[in-house]
Amino acid sequence: MQTSKYTKIAVIVMVLLFLVLSVISCSTHVHTGLGPGGPAPTGKKVPPGQAKKMNGDKSAKAYAPGQQKKH
């Protein structure tokens, strides 16, 4: 049985393609946001003083739950 030069090249290309796809499919997951410096996790309330700082206000009274007026 005689194999052509093109068949050998095709086999090498397919093996290399398989190896490249195997390496590319590996992934890692990095969880951020729970430590200091990360964004606040969703569902948690921001303290009134921090909300004041984020909005640039001088008073935290508007953000405190006990200071909200009932309509």
ZATI-321237 format. One record per residue (C-alpha): x, y, z. Coordinates in steps of 0.001 Angstrom, whole numbers, plus 524288, in hexadecimal, padded with zeros to 5 digits. Example, Ala and Ser with C-alpha at 12.3 -4.5 7.8 and 13.67 -1.06 7.14 Angstrom:
BEGIN
8300C7EE6C81E78
835667FBDC81BE4
This chain:
BEGIN
800008000080000
8057D80CF67FC09
801E381996802E6
8034C826457FBE2
80A6C8321E80109
7FD8083967801DF
7F75682EF680A80
8027582FF78144F
8015D83EC781465
7F29D83DDB8164C
7F463834B9821FB
7FE7483DD582822
7F59C849A082614
7EA088428C82C1F
7F1F983E668380C
7F70384C48839E5
7E942851B08385B
7E45284827842A5
7EF1784C2584C0D
7ECAE85AA5849F2
7DE098592684BEB
7E062851148583A
7E8EF85BA485E17
7DFCA866BB85A30
7D3F18600186028
7DA118603D86DC3
7D4CD86B4B87602
7D63887097883AF
7CC618780888BCC
7D0418837E8943B
7C65A8880D89E36
7C7988963F8A215
7BF478A00A8A929
7BEBB899B58B679
7CB5E89F228BBEE
7CFB38ACED8BEFA
7D0B48B5738B2FF
7C7068AD7C8AB0B
7B9618B1A78A714
7AE8A8AF698B0E7
7A7858A26A8AF02
799D78A3B78A9A3
78EEC8A3308B37F
796808A9EC8BE5D
793408B7C18C24B
79DA88C22F8C248
79F428C8F78CF7B
79A118D6FE8CFB5
7A7AA8DCCC8D14E
7ACD58D57C8C57A
7A1008D9518BD38
7A3798E77C8C10F
7B19B8E6718BCA1
7AE0C8DFF68AFBA
7A4398EABC8AC76
7ACAB8F5E48B177
7A2A38FACB8BB4A
7A62E901778C821
79C208FA7E8D07F
798BD8EC128D1C1
78B3D8EF478D746
7846F8ECFF8CA3B
78A168DF478C963
787318DABB8D73E
77B438D1B18D7D7
776418D7FD8E471
7762F8E56C8DE2E
76DA18E20E8D265
760748E8C98D20E
754748E06A8CFD0
74B7C8E5358C504
